[in-house]
Amino acid sequence: MNVDKSPHNPVQETVSLLETMRSYVQDDAELMWTSYQSAAEVRQELDACITGIQKLDSSSIERAASFFIPAGDFQNMALDSGWGDVFLIFAERYDKLYAELKALAKG
C-alpha cells in the first residue's frame, strides 16, 4: 500500500484542472473567435465555475463541461494562443471527471 498517495477526489482534481487551465489564459490571449471580450472575463468565468464545483453545483459542472466542446470558445482561444495541445489534455481529463462530478452532485 502506498501511503503517500492521496485518495481520488474528483472535486479537487477538477478544481486543480480548471485552475491550471486558468493559468494559461494570459492577458494577451487571442479571443477573436470567441464570445469573450477579455482574458479577465475568461478568468472570471473559470473562477465562478471553480467556486460552483467546490459546492457541487450542477449548473457549474455543466458550464465547465461546455468549456471543452470541440471548436468552442476555449478550444479556439487555446489554439490561437498556442496551447491547443494542452487544451486537449484538459478536455480529456474533464471528460473523465464529469460523470463522477454529476454523481456526487446528485448525492
MODELLER restraints for C-alpha pairs under 7 A, 6 or more apart:
rsr = mdl.restraints
at = mdl.atoms
rsr.add(forms.Gaussian(group=physical.xy_distance, feature=features.Distance(at['CA:10:A'], at['CA:97:A']), mean=6.02, stdev=0.5))
rsr.add(forms.Gaussian(group=physical.xy_distance, feature=features.Distance(at['CA:10:A'], at['CA:100:A']), mean=6.60, stdev=0.5))
rsr.add(forms.Gaussian(group=physical.xy_distance, feature=features.Distance(at['CA:10:A'], at['CA:101:A']), mean=6.53, stdev=0.5))
rsr.add(forms.Gaussian(group=physical.xy_distance, feature=features.Distance(at['CA:11:A'], at['CA:53:A']), mean=6.75, stdev=0.5))
rsr.add(forms.Gaussian(group=physical.xy_distance, feature=features.Distance(at['CA:11:A'], at['CA:54:A']), mean=6.35, stdev=0.5))
rsr.add(forms.Gaussian(group=physical.xy_distance, feature=features.Distance(at['CA:11:A'], at['CA:101:A']), mean=6.75, stdev=0.5))
rsr.add(forms.Gaussian(group=physical.xy_distance, feature=features.Distance(at['CA:14:A'], at['CA:94:A']), mean=6.89, stdev=0.5))
rsr.add(forms.Gaussian(group=physical.xy_distance, feature=features.Distance(at['CA:14:A'], at['CA:97:A']), mean=6.96, stdev=0.5))
rsr.add(forms.Gaussian(group=physical.xy_distance, feature=features.Distance(at['CA:15:A'], at['CA:50:A']), mean=5.65, stdev=0.5))
rsr.add(forms.Gaussian(group=physical.xy_distance, feature=features.Distance(at['CA:17:A'], at['CA:90:A']), mean=6.81, stdev=0.5))
rsr.add(forms.Gaussian(group=physical.xy_distance, feature=features.Distance(at['CA:18:A'], at['CA:46:A']), mean=6.76, stdev=0.5))
rsr.add(forms.Gaussian(group=physical.xy_distance, feature=features.Distance(at['CA:18:A'], at['CA:50:A']), mean=6.87, stdev=0.5))
rsr.add(forms.Gaussian(group=physical.xy_distance, feature=features.Distance(at['CA:22:A'], at['CA:43:A']), mean=5.99, stdev=0.5))
rsr.add(forms.Gaussian(group=physical.xy_distance, feature=features.Distance(at['CA:22:A'], at['CA:46:A']), mean=6.69, stdev=0.5))
rsr.add(forms.Gaussian(group=physical.xy_distance, feature=features.Distance(at['CA:25:A'], at['CA:39:A']), mean=6.25, stdev=0.5))
rsr.add(forms.Gaussian(group=physical.xy_distance, feature=features.Distance(at['CA:26:A'], at['CA:39:A']), mean=6.42, stdev=0.5))
rsr.add(forms.Gaussian(group=physical.xy_distance, feature=features.Distance(at['CA:27:A'], at['CA:39:A']), mean=5.27, stdev=0.5))
rsr.add(forms.Gaussian(group=physical.xy_distance, feature=features.Distance(at['CA:29:A'], at['CA:39:A']), mean=6.23, stdev=0.5))
rsr.add(forms.Gaussian(group=physical.xy_distance, feature=features.Distance(at['CA:29:A'], at['CA:77:A']), mean=6.86, stdev=0.5))
rsr.add(forms.Gaussian(group=physical.xy_distance, feature=features.Distance(at['CA:29:A'], at['CA:81:A']), mean=5.63, stdev=0.5))
rsr.add(forms.Gaussian(group=physical.xy_distance, feature=features.Distance(at['CA:30:A'], at['CA:77:A']), mean=5.73, stdev=0.5))
rsr.add(forms.Gaussian(group=physical.xy_distance, feature=features.Distance(at['CA:30:A'], at['CA:80:A']), mean=5.72, stdev=0.5))
rsr.add(forms.Gaussian(group=physical.xy_distance, feature=features.Distance(at['CA:30:A'], at['CA:81:A']), mean=5.47, stdev=0.5))
rsr.add(forms.Gaussian(group=physical.xy_distance, feature=features.Distance(at['CA:31:A'], at['CA:77:A']), mean=5.58, stdev=0.5))
rsr.add(forms.Gaussian(group=physical.xy_distance, feature=features.Distance(at['CA:33:A'], at['CA:73:A']), mean=6.88, stdev=0.5))
rsr.add(forms.Gaussian(group=physical.xy_distance, feature=features.Distance(at['CA:33:A'], at['CA:76:A']), mean=6.19, stdev=0.5))
rsr.add(forms.Gaussian(group=physical.xy_distance, feature=features.Distance(at['CA:34:A'], at['CA:73:A']), mean=4.57, stdev=0.5))
rsr.add(forms.Gaussian(group=physical.xy_distance, feature=features.Distance(at['CA:34:A'], at['CA:76:A']), mean=6.78, stdev=0.5))
rsr.add(forms.Gaussian(group=physical.xy_distance, feature=features.Distance(at['CA:34:A'], at['CA:77:A']), mean=6.82, stdev=0.5))
rsr.add(forms.Gaussian(group=physical.xy_distance, feature=features.Distance(at['CA:35:A'], at['CA:73:A']), mean=6.67, stdev=0.5))
rsr.add(forms.Gaussian(group=physical.xy_distance, feature=features.Distance(at['CA:36:A'], at['CA:42:A']), mean=6.67, stdev=0.5))
rsr.add(forms.Gaussian(group=physical.xy_distance, feature=features.Distance(at['CA:49:A'], at['CA:60:A']), mean=5.00, stdev=0.5))
rsr.add(forms.Gaussian(group=physical.xy_distance, feature=features.Distance(at['CA:49:A'], at['CA:64:A']), mean=6.29, stdev=0.5))
rsr.add(forms.Gaussian(group=physical.xy_distance, feature=features.Distance(at['CA:52:A'], at['CA:60:A']), mean=5.21, stdev=0.5))
rsr.add(forms.Gaussian(group=physical.xy_distance, feature=features.Distance(at['CA:53:A'], at['CA:60:A']), mean=5.83, stdev=0.5))
rsr.add(forms.Gaussian(group=physical.xy_distance, feature=features.Distance(at['CA:53:A'], at['CA:61:A']), mean=5.98, stdev=0.5))
rsr.add(forms.Gaussian(group=physical.xy_distance, feature=features.Distance(at['CA:56:A'], at['CA:105:A']), mean=5.03, stdev=0.5))
rsr.add(forms.Gaussian(group=physical.xy_distance, feature=features.Distance(at['CA:57:A'], at['CA:105:A']), mean=6.57, stdev=0.5))
rsr.add(forms.Gaussian(group=physical.xy_distance, feature=features.Distance(at['CA:58:A'], at['CA:102:A']), mean=7.00, stdev=0.5))
rsr.add(forms.Gaussian(group=physical.xy_distance, feature=features.Distance(at['CA:58:A'], at['CA:105:A']), mean=6.16, stdev=0.5))
rsr.add(forms.Gaussian(group=physical.xy_distance, feature=features.Distance(at['CA:67:A'], at['CA:74:A']), mean=5.61, stdev=0.5))
rsr.add(forms.Gaussian(group=physical.xy_distance, feature=features.Distance(at['CA:68:A'], at['CA:74:A']), mean=6.73, stdev=0.5))
rsr.add(forms.Gaussian(group=physical.xy_distance, feature=features.Distance(at['CA:68:A'], at['CA:75:A']), mean=6.89, stdev=0.5))
rsr.add(forms.Gaussian(group=physical.xy_distance, feature=features.Distance(at['CA:68:A'], at['CA:91:A']), mean=5.27, stdev=0.5))
rsr.add(forms.Gaussian(group=physical.xy_distance, feature=features.Distance(at['CA:75:A'], at['CA:84:A']), mean=6.67, stdev=0.5))
rsr.add(forms.Gaussian(group=physical.xy_distance, feature=features.Distance(at['CA:75:A'], at['CA:87:A']), mean=6.63, stdev=0.5))
rsr.add(forms.Gaussian(group=physical.xy_distance, feature=features.Distance(at['CA:78:A'], at['CA:84:A']), mean=4.71, stdev=0.5))
rsr.add(forms.Gaussian(group=physical.xy_distance, feature=features.Distance(at['CA:78:A'], at['CA:87:A']), mean=6.33, stdev=0.5))
